[in-house]
Amino acid sequence: MRPNRNYDAIGGETKMSTIEIGYQFRCADGDKREAALSVVLDAATLLQQRRTGSPAPEWAALEVHQCKVCPLKPEDHPNCPAALSFVDILNEFGVLLSYTEVDVTVVTRERTVTSKTTVQRALSSLVGLCMATSGCPILARFKPMARFHLPLATREETMFRSVGAYLVAQYFLAQRGHTPDMQLKGLRETYDLIHDVNRGLSDRLRAIPAGDAHLNAIVILDLFAHALPYSIDEGLAEIEHMFASFIETGTAAIPAT
């Protein structure tokens, strides 16, 4: 699963046309079942390069339980991009049940992560990656997080990364003369939209005869989509203490000695 690597003199990777992230599950407790999937992203656009050759299933059609907030039109996009990102996942992992324990190995360009966890938790990490890079215009704001994918991230890690990525985007907007959103209003609104997307996808996937792990993976993602707006409303109080060195000086600059 490990992609070819090229490194420059200081240890950074040279430019590559694709980014590959591999997930492999091995069922624990003597069960010999295995499942694996490699997610390949275009390095420039961070869009997932799906396997081709088989027609899209009927449940992936855009108009099947289309999300109320979806801006796409069926004449331009006959299939839901986020739904298409589930096709390979269901083919590989659809028979696994949520609470089955698995040894999961995730190989990225930078490192290999291994853990023993449940199918639903491991799948929520994979599903989040695939949805963000699927081409869905609402989920596209999470493509920077997908580029620096952190497998099996905790709620606190995901909060830090999500807010951090959004604030980096505000920096680039300010550099181009726009007014940055330092109150995180846009991030809160984004997560409200994501809740609608998660609900639409859940309605779409319930009709598929497969295990329940893919549905519970969305539930786990949706729990965070519910929680982060409340954290924003509370001023991100649960992580504020981490920035005491900035707050005490009242400036981002290093104090003179």
N, C-alpha and C positions, 0 to 999 in steps of 0.2 A: 504493500500500500504506500510505501514511502516514495515521494516523487524525486526525480533527479534534482540535484542541487548544484549550484555554482556559487562560489564565494569570492568576494574581492579581498584585497590585502588586509583590511581591518575587520574581517569577519562578517561583513554584511552580505546579503545575497544579491547577486547581480539580477538584472531585469529578466523576468520570466513572463511568458505569454499566458500561462495558466497557474492557478493555485489549487492544489489538491488537498482535501481533508478526508481522511479515511476513518470510518467507524467500523469496529468489529465487535460482535457480541458472542460470548460463549456462555451457555447456560450452566449454572452452578449445580451442586448437589447431584453429581453423577450423570446429569442429562448431557448428552453429547451434541445436542443441536448447536449449530453455529449460524450466524447471519452477518453479512458484511455489505457495506455500501461506501463507495468513494464519491464525494461531492467535488466536482471540478468547476472552478470559477474562472471566468475571464479576468485576467489580472488588471485590465484597464477599466472595464465596466462593472466588475464584481457581480456579474450575472451568472447564474448557474447554467452550465452546458449539459442539457438533458440528453439521455440516451435517445436515439432516434430509431425508427423502423416500425414501431407498433403504433396504431392509431390511438388517440386519446379516448379513454372510457367515457361513457355517456354522462356519468356523474361529474365529470370535469368541465362540462359545457358551462359557459359563463352564465347562462340564464337559469341554471339549476341552483336554486337557493342563492341567487346572486346577492352579495352584501348590499344593504341599503345605502351604504356610503361609497360604493364602488363607482368610480368615474368612467369606467371602460364601457364601450359599446360593442354589442355582439357582432356587428358588421365589420369591425376592425379587429376584434379579439374574440374569436369563436369560443375559446376556452379560458377558464379562470387560471391565471398564472400560478397562484398559490395552490390551487387544487392540483395542477399538474406536478407540482413539486412533491406531492404525496404519492404519486404513482409508483415510483421506484421504492419508496419507503414501505408501502404496503406489500409490494411484491417480495421484499426481503424479510420484513419484520411483522407482517400482518397476522401471522398465526400465533404470535407470542402474547401471553396474557400480562396484564399490568404489573402484578406483584411477583412475577418470576424473577429470581435473583440471577444476575448475569455478571460475568467479568467483562468489562468493556475496555477496549483499547482505542484511543483516538490519536491518530498520527497527523500532525500538521507540519508545515514547512519548518517550524522552529523547534518543536519538541514532541515527545510522545507522552500521553497521559493515560494512566491505567487506574481503574477503580472497580470495586465490587459494589453494585447498586441494583436497583430494580429496573425492569424494562421501561416502565413509564418515565422514570427520571432520566435515564439515558436517552430515550427517544425524545423527550422534551428539548434536550440540548440539540439533537440532530434536527428536529422539526423547526426549531427557532432559526437555525442556520439556513435551512432550505427555504423557509418562507421569506426570510429577509432578502435572499438572492434570487427569488423566483421571477421577478419582474413585476410584481404587484406594486402599483404606484404609491400605495399607502405604507406598505412595509419597507419600501426602498430606503427610508430614512435610517434603517438599521444596517445598511450595507457596510458602513465603516466598522461597526462592531463585528460583522461577519468576517471582515478581512483580518481582524485581530481576535479571531474566535477563541473563546475561553471555554473549553468543554466542562460540563457539569458545574457551571458557576452557581454560587450561592445567591440568595436574594440580595445580600449586602453587596456582593461583588457586581451583580448585574445592575444594581442601582448606581454604584459608583461609575461603572463603565457607560451606562446610558446617559447619565447627567453629564459626564465628562465629554462624551462624543458630541452631545448637543451643544455644549459650550464652545467646543472647538469649531463647530459649524457657525456659531454666532461670531467668532473671531474672524472667520473668512468673510462673512457677510459685512461686518464692520470695515474690513479692508477694502471692500468694494463700495463703500459709501452708504450702506444700509444701516438702519438702527438695530443694534443687537437686542435680543430678548433675554435680558439678564434675570427676569422674573420667572423664566421657564414656563411662561404661559403656553407657548407653542408645544412644548414637550408634553404638558398635561393634556392638551387637546389631542395630540397624536395618540396618546394612550387611550383616550376615550374612543377614538376611531378604531384602534386596534382591538378593543373589546368587541366592537361590532363585527370586525373581520373574523375574530375567533368564533363568535356566535354563528356567523354564516357558514364557516367551514365545518363547525360541529354539526349543523343541520345537514350539510351536504354528505358528511362522512358516516352519519348514523345509518344510512341505508345500505352501506357496504357490508357484505357478509365476511367479517374478519374479526380478529380479537379486539379487545377493548383498549389496548395499550396506546394506540394512536390517538384515540379520543381523550384519554386521560392525560396524554402529553400536552394536548391543547389546554386542558383544564389547568395544568400546572403553569403554563405560560400566561393564561388568563388571570390567575391569582395575582401574578405580579402586575399585570395591566391594571388590576383594580387597586393594588396597594401603592404604586408609585405616585399617583395623583394626590393621595392623602399625605404622603411624605413631603411632597412639594408644598402642599397647603400648610404643613407644620414647619416649613423652612428647613427641611432636611436635617432636623434636629438630631436624628440618630447618628449622623456622621459628622456633625459640626465639630466635635471634640478633636477629630483628626487634624484639624487645621488651626490648632491653637497657636502654632508658631507664626502664622500669618495674622491671626486675629489680635494677638497680644501687641504686635508692633503697629497694627493698623495700616500696614502697607505690604505690598508684594516684594519690595526691595529688601535686600539683605542689609541689616543695620550696620553702620560703620563701627569699626573697633578702635 
